[in-house]
Amino acid sequence: MSTPGLESVMTMLRTVLVLAILLSSLMAGVLFAFAVVVMPGLRSLDDGAFIRSFQVIDRVIQKGQPLFFLVWVGSLLTLIAAAIIGLWQLGRVDQALVVVAVIVAVLGVHAPTIRINVPMNNQLQRLDTSTMNPGTLQRARLDFEGRWNRWNVFRTVCATLVLVLLSVLLLRL
């Protein structure tokens, strides 16, 4: 027999979990789009055009798009909120699902973004392609593109795993 207080907490947990899934899905979609559309599309450009194009895209993300930032931060905050609520209300298997989802999101998506991809983006932003010779442009691109793509694929896989874990949890509730 359920109690009215427990039912309202479980309703709140489901609501927060659905919001976490929605926001995390949007973020996974952005990472996926970069992996399979944006970066392969930019790959065909010459070195200077590649760097300039990435700079423009990155500027929109980092400086010109507050909605992106809200979704990015919101995906993590709602996931943490779901975990906090879940730790008090869920059984061990469901607790493990939400805790593993938080760990994968933090260590596999957000930490690499903050520690690897964004610093690489910022380094690329500092380049003035109009003053660089072809060899320097090529070196800058080679230093950036492969490593950035590998970490983006890693983040995409981790973001997808988070979604699987959260979806399984939601189905179990």
Secondary structure as GFF3:
##gff-version 3
##sequence-region A 1 173
A	DSSP	alpha_helix	4	33	.	.	.	ID=ss1
A	DSSP	pi_helix	34	38	.	.	.	ID=ss2
A	DSSP	alpha_helix	39	43	.	.	.	ID=ss3
A	DSSP	alpha_helix	47	63	.	.	.	ID=ss4
A	DSSP	alpha_helix	66	89	.	.	.	ID=ss5
A	DSSP	alpha_helix	92	104	.	.	.	ID=ss6
A	DSSP	pi_helix	105	110	.	.	.	ID=ss7
A	DSSP	alpha_helix	111	112	.	.	.	ID=ss8
A	DSSP	pi_helix	113	117	.	.	.	ID=ss9
A	DSSP	alpha_helix	118	125	.	.	.	ID=ss10
A	DSSP	three_ten_helix	129	131	.	.	.	ID=ss11
A	DSSP	alpha_helix	134	172	.	.	.	ID=ss12
###
